[in-house]
Each structure stands twice: as C-alpha cells, then as structure tokens.
Amino acid sequence: QYLEMNAEKLYREWRQGKMSNFEYLMQLNTLAGRSYDDLTQYPVFPWVLSDYESEEIDLSDPKVYRDLSKPMGAQNPARLVEFIKRYESWVDDTIPPFFYGTHYSV
C-alpha cells in the first residue's frame, strides 16, 4: 500500500508539472526496485519516437511518435512477422520460445 500511495503522489505531482518526465520515470524505476547499481535491474525508459532518420523532427507531429499500444517488435508488419517466425521456429529443451530476447547474459 505504501508503494501505491507513493506512485499516486508521484503521478499527481508529475501531472501538475512539479517534476520533469525524466524525474517521474526515474522515481517510478526506483519504486520498482531498479537501480544503476545492478545491471540486471537498470532503470528502463520507453522508446517514444518512431522517426530516427529525419535530420529534424517536429515534436508536435503525432507521426514522429511510436504507437505505445504495441510492443517494439510490432511497430511495423515486417518486424512483427520476423518475431513471430522466430517464436514459432524456436526449438530448445531448456529455454522456452520468446518474442523478445535480452542482451544481458547470466
């Protein structure tokens, strides 16, 4: 319940403009137990842009933002097909199939 109260307070303060987007996301990461001290629990931030090719982007144009209702692997049809193909063809006795891997190793 303590975490819920803190999350609600953070949300209110962020909505009221009392903290930046970065500060808000860092606080949420801290509440979730993430830290710069542990590579496996490093803070995470959403990828919000979709245009990484233009020299300049207009941040008021909705087309420069990715569709946050979809995971990164489903942002375009070709990418989604590749992830589904990998998932369906995965064969391993110890690791179950997955859509998105990680770059961390154990």
Residue frames as a rotation matrix with the C-alpha (Angstrom) as fourth column:
GLN 1
0.570 0.821 0.000 0.00
0.821 -0.570 0.000 0.00
0.000 0.000 -1.000 0.00
TYR 2
0.302 -0.556 -0.774 2.92
0.240 -0.742 0.626 2.35
-0.923 -0.375 -0.091 0.73
LEU 3
-0.733 -0.614 0.293 4.19
0.397 -0.037 0.917 1.94
-0.552 0.789 0.271 -2.85
GLU 4
-0.143 0.773 0.619 0.72
0.966 -0.028 0.258 2.61
0.216 0.634 -0.742 -4.24
MET 5
0.719 0.393 -0.574 0.43
0.569 -0.806 0.161 5.81
-0.399 -0.442 -0.803 -2.21
ASN 6
-0.119 -0.853 -0.508 3.86
0.097 -0.519 0.849 6.96
-0.988 0.052 0.144 -3.39
ALA 7
-0.724 -0.108 0.682 3.04
0.656 0.199 0.728 6.09
-0.214 0.974 -0.074 -7.01
GLU 8
0.303 0.915 0.266 -0.21
0.941 -0.331 0.066 8.05
0.148 0.231 -0.962 -6.79
LYS 9
0.606 -0.161 -0.779 1.57
0.293 -0.865 0.407 11.05
-0.739 -0.475 -0.477 -5.23
LEU 10
-0.526 -0.851 0.015 4.25
0.251 -0.139 0.958 10.92
-0.813 0.507 0.287 -7.92
TYR 11
-0.422 0.447 0.789 1.61
0.905 0.155 0.396 10.76
0.055 0.881 -0.470 -10.62
ARG 12
0.660 0.715 -0.232 -0.23
0.738 -0.675 0.018 13.79
-0.144 -0.183 -0.973 -9.20
GLU 13
0.322 -0.615 -0.719 2.97
0.099 -0.734 0.672 15.83
-0.942 -0.288 -0.175 -8.92
TRP 14
-0.699 -0.557 0.448 4.03
0.456 0.135 0.880 14.89
-0.551 0.819 0.160 -12.45
ARG 15
-0.076 0.787 0.612 0.58
0.983 -0.043 0.177 15.80
0.165 0.616 -0.771 -13.84
GLN 16
0.813 0.372 -0.447 0.81
0.495 -0.847 0.194 19.14
-0.306 -0.379 -0.873 -12.03
GLY 17
0.701 -0.586 0.407 4.16
0.183 -0.403 -0.897 19.85
0.689 0.703 -0.175 -13.67
LYS 18
0.849 -0.364 0.384 6.11
-0.511 -0.378 0.772 19.67
-0.136 -0.851 -0.507 -10.42
MET 19
0.018 -0.879 0.476 8.66
-0.192 0.464 0.865 17.27
-0.981 -0.107 -0.160 -11.96
SER 20
-0.247 -0.210 -0.946 10.04
-0.948 -0.151 0.281 16.53
-0.202 0.966 -0.161 -15.40
ASN 21
0.732 0.467 -0.496 9.25
-0.605 0.780 -0.158 13.38
0.313 0.416 0.854 -17.39
PHE 22
-0.044 -0.854 -0.519 12.76
-0.183 0.517 -0.836 12.12
0.982 0.058 -0.179 -16.63
GLU 23
-0.734 -0.221 0.642 12.37
-0.637 -0.102 -0.764 12.68
0.234 -0.970 -0.066 -12.87
TYR 24
0.232 0.919 0.318 8.97
-0.951 0.284 -0.126 10.95
-0.206 -0.273 0.940 -12.92
LEU 25
0.702 0.003 -0.712 10.29
-0.371 0.855 -0.362 7.91
0.608 0.518 0.602 -14.79
MET 26
-0.407 -0.905 -0.123 13.34
-0.259 0.244 -0.935 7.69
0.876 -0.349 -0.333 -12.51
GLN 27
-0.516 0.296 0.804 11.09
-0.853 -0.084 -0.516 7.76
-0.085 -0.951 0.296 -9.43
LEU 28
0.632 0.769 -0.099 8.90
-0.775 0.622 -0.110 5.01
-0.023 0.146 0.989 -10.90
ASN 29
0.320 -0.625 -0.712 12.03
-0.211 0.686 -0.697 2.96
0.924 0.373 0.088 -11.62
THR 30
-0.694 -0.582 0.424 13.16
-0.500 -0.034 -0.865 3.45
0.518 -0.813 -0.267 -8.02
LEU 31
-0.034 0.777 0.628 9.76
-0.958 0.154 -0.241 2.35
-0.284 -0.610 0.739 -6.70
ALA 32
0.819 0.347 -0.457 10.07
-0.514 0.797 -0.317 -0.75
0.254 0.494 0.831 -8.91
GLY 33
0.755 -0.563 0.336 13.43
0.020 0.531 0.847 -1.58
-0.656 -0.633 0.412 -7.33
ARG 34
0.705 -0.521 0.482 15.54
0.638 0.169 -0.751 -0.61
0.310 0.837 0.452 -10.33
SER 35
0.758 -0.534 -0.374 18.98
-0.023 -0.594 0.804 0.93
-0.651 -0.601 -0.463 -9.83
TYR 36
0.685 -0.632 -0.362 22.15
-0.622 -0.250 -0.742 1.98
0.379 0.734 -0.564 -11.63
ASP 37
-0.030 -0.743 0.669 23.98
-0.958 0.211 0.192 -0.26
-0.284 -0.635 -0.718 -9.13
ASP 38
-0.261 0.028 0.965 22.73
-0.032 0.999 -0.037 -3.54
-0.965 -0.041 -0.259 -10.66
LEU 39
-0.836 -0.162 -0.525 22.97
-0.495 -0.192 0.848 -4.09
-0.238 0.968 0.080 -14.41
THR 40
-0.832 0.552 -0.047 20.13
0.478 0.759 0.442 -6.63
0.280 0.346 -0.896 -14.32
GLN 41
0.101 0.886 -0.453 17.85
0.964 -0.200 -0.175 -4.06
-0.246 -0.419 -0.874 -12.65
TYR 42
-0.862 -0.505 -0.050 18.96
0.464 -0.824 0.324 -0.99
-0.205 0.256 0.945 -14.59
PRO 43
-0.250 0.810 -0.530 16.29
-0.104 -0.567 -0.817 1.74
-0.963 -0.149 0.226 -14.99
VAL 44
-0.540 0.168 0.825 14.12
0.806 0.387 0.449 1.41
-0.243 0.907 -0.344 -18.08
PHE 45
-0.420 0.403 -0.813 12.61
-0.271 -0.911 -0.311 4.12
-0.866 0.089 0.492 -20.24
PRO 46
0.407 0.648 0.644 10.09
0.451 0.471 -0.758 3.75
-0.795 0.599 -0.100 -23.06
TRP 47
-0.820 -0.511 0.258 11.12
0.452 -0.302 0.840 4.33
-0.351 0.805 0.478 -26.65
VAL 48
0.021 0.921 -0.388 8.67
0.349 -0.371 -0.861 7.01
-0.937 -0.117 -0.330 -27.67
LEU 49
-0.009 -0.062 -0.998 9.97
-0.739 -0.672 0.049 8.21
-0.674 0.738 -0.039 -31.03
SER 50
0.578 0.199 0.791 9.49
0.313 0.842 -0.440 6.42
-0.754 0.502 0.424 -34.32
ASP 51
0.943 -0.234 0.235 11.46
0.142 -0.355 -0.924 8.73
0.299 0.905 -0.301 -36.59
TYR 52
0.542 -0.832 -0.118 15.21
0.193 -0.013 0.981 8.19
-0.818 -0.554 0.153 -36.25
GLU 53
0.003 -0.522 0.853 16.07
0.961 0.238 0.142 9.09
-0.277 0.819 0.502 -39.83
SER 54
0.701 0.319 0.639 14.98
0.539 -0.823 -0.181 12.71
0.468 0.471 -0.748 -40.29
GLU 55
-0.422 -0.883 0.205 17.55
0.564 -0.432 -0.704 15.42
0.710 -0.182 0.680 -39.68
GLU 56
-0.905 0.263 0.334 14.91
-0.419 -0.686 -0.595 17.44
0.072 -0.678 0.731 -37.83
ILE 57
-0.557 0.789 -0.260 11.61
0.701 0.614 0.363 16.30
0.446 0.020 -0.895 -36.34
ASP 58
-0.458 0.553 0.696 8.53
-0.497 -0.808 0.315 18.25
0.737 -0.202 0.645 -35.36
LEU 59
-0.985 -0.008 -0.173 7.60
0.134 0.597 -0.791 17.09
0.110 -0.803 -0.586 -31.85
SER 60
-0.463 0.885 -0.054 4.06
-0.580 -0.348 -0.737 18.39
-0.671 -0.309 0.674 -32.37
ASP 61
-0.103 0.369 -0.924 3.56
-0.917 0.325 0.232 15.91
0.386 0.871 0.305 -35.25
PRO 62
0.472 0.378 0.796 1.96
-0.742 0.658 0.128 12.69
-0.476 -0.651 0.591 -33.95
LYS 63
0.936 -0.075 -0.344 3.67
-0.193 0.709 -0.679 10.68
0.294 0.702 0.649 -36.73
VAL 64
0.030 -0.999 0.037 7.10
-0.578 -0.047 -0.814 11.04
0.815 0.003 -0.579 -35.08
TYR 65
-0.289 -0.065 0.955 5.92
-0.930 0.256 -0.264 9.04
-0.227 -0.965 -0.134 -32.05
ARG 66
-0.884 -0.031 -0.467 5.62
-0.186 0.939 0.290 5.27
0.429 0.344 -0.835 -31.95
ASP 67
0.176 0.981 -0.076 2.32
-0.484 0.153 0.862 3.52
0.857 -0.115 0.502 -31.20
LEU 68
-0.618 -0.489 0.616 2.62
-0.747 0.121 -0.654 2.82
0.245 -0.864 -0.440 -27.47
SER 69
0.401 0.799 0.449 -0.24
-0.853 0.504 -0.135 0.31
-0.334 -0.329 0.883 -27.64
LYS 70
0.934 -0.139 -0.329 2.15
-0.067 0.836 -0.544 -2.08
0.351 0.531 0.771 -29.46
PRO 71
0.605 -0.796 0.006 5.48
0.258 0.203 0.945 -3.56
-0.753 -0.570 0.328 -28.32
MET 72
0.016 -0.707 -0.707 8.64
-0.622 -0.560 0.547 -2.55
-0.783 0.431 -0.449 -30.18
GLY 73
-0.782 -0.401 0.477 8.57
0.023 0.746 0.665 -5.77
-0.622 0.531 -0.575 -32.21
ALA 74
-0.157 0.820 0.550 5.14
0.911 0.335 -0.240 -4.98
-0.381 0.464 -0.800 -33.63
GLN 75
-0.160 0.060 -0.985 5.75
0.032 -0.997 -0.066 -1.41
-0.987 -0.043 0.158 -34.75
ASN 76
-0.148 0.197 -0.969 5.65
-0.962 -0.255 0.095 -2.44
-0.228 0.947 0.227 -38.38
PRO 77
0.775 0.630 0.046 4.24
-0.604 0.761 -0.239 -5.56
-0.186 0.157 0.970 -40.07
ALA 78
0.487 -0.647 -0.587 7.59
-0.277 0.523 -0.806 -6.87
0.828 0.555 0.076 -41.40
ARG 79
-0.521 -0.697 0.493 9.20
-0.669 -0.025 -0.743 -6.68
0.530 -0.717 -0.453 -37.96
LEU 80
0.059 0.647 0.760 6.25
-0.923 0.326 -0.206 -8.46
-0.381 -0.689 0.616 -36.36
VAL 81
0.847 0.234 -0.476 6.44
-0.454 0.784 -0.423 -11.30
0.275 0.575 0.771 -38.92
GLU 82
-0.024 -0.954 -0.300 10.13
-0.348 0.289 -0.892 -11.84
0.937 0.083 -0.339 -38.06
PHE 83
-0.586 -0.175 0.791 9.43
-0.805 0.013 -0.593 -12.07
0.093 -0.984 -0.149 -34.31
ILE 84
0.457 0.819 0.348 6.52
-0.805 0.546 -0.230 -14.47
-0.378 -0.175 0.909 -34.84
LYS 85
0.678 -0.269 -0.684 8.65
-0.378 0.670 -0.639 -16.64
0.630 0.692 0.353 -37.16
ARG 86
-0.432 -0.898 0.087 11.45
-0.498 0.157 -0.853 -16.81
0.752 -0.412 -0.515 -34.58
TYR 87
-0.315 0.404 0.859 8.97
-0.910 0.127 -0.394 -17.67
-0.269 -0.906 0.328 -31.81
GLU 88
0.683 0.730 0.018 7.27
-0.683 0.647 -0.340 -20.43
-0.260 0.219 0.940 -33.82
SER 89
0.653 -0.482 -0.585 10.53
-0.218 0.620 -0.754 -21.99
0.726 0.619 0.300 -35.03
TRP 90
-0.040 -0.704 0.709 12.31
-0.943 -0.208 -0.260 -21.94
0.330 -0.679 -0.655 -31.65
VAL 91
0.765 0.186 -0.617 13.50
-0.031 0.967 0.254 -25.37
0.644 -0.175 0.745 -30.53
ASP 92
-0.408 -0.862 0.301 15.38
-0.474 -0.082 -0.877 -25.69
0.780 -0.500 -0.376 -27.24
ASP 93
-0.005 0.397 -0.918 14.94
0.502 0.795 0.341 -28.15
0.865 -0.459 -0.203 -24.39
THR 94
-0.363 -0.236 -0.901 15.86
0.931 -0.110 -0.347 -25.67
-0.017 -0.965 0.260 -21.68
ILE 95
-0.857 0.061 -0.511 14.75
0.004 -0.992 -0.126 -22.25
-0.515 -0.110 0.850 -22.96
PRO 96
0.021 0.941 0.339 11.09
0.692 0.231 -0.684 -21.72
-0.722 0.249 -0.646 -23.85
PRO 97
-0.197 -0.053 0.979 10.20
0.909 -0.384 0.162 -19.78
0.367 0.922 0.124 -27.00
PHE 98
-0.053 0.125 -0.991 10.17
0.604 -0.786 -0.131 -15.99
-0.795 -0.605 -0.034 -26.68
PHE 99
0.780 0.347 0.521 9.37
0.624 -0.496 -0.603 -12.95
0.050 0.796 -0.604 -28.78
TYR 100
0.697 -0.521 0.492 11.93
-0.358 -0.848 -0.391 -10.55
0.621 0.097 -0.778 -27.34
GLY 101
0.395 -0.665 -0.634 15.33
0.773 0.613 -0.162 -11.58
0.497 -0.426 0.756 -26.03
THR 102
0.971 -0.173 -0.165 17.68
-0.029 -0.770 0.637 -9.64
-0.237 -0.614 -0.753 -23.84
HIS 103
0.552 -0.834 -0.026 21.24
-0.215 -0.112 -0.970 -8.55
0.806 0.541 -0.241 -24.35
TYR 104
0.212 -0.453 0.866 22.15
-0.977 -0.097 0.188 -9.43
-0.001 -0.886 -0.463 -20.77
SER 105
0.113 -0.200 -0.973 23.91
-0.193 0.957 -0.219 -12.70
0.975 0.212 0.070 -20.05
VAL 106
0.883 0.272 0.381 23.99
-0.422 0.110 0.900 -14.59
0.203 -0.956 0.212 -16.79
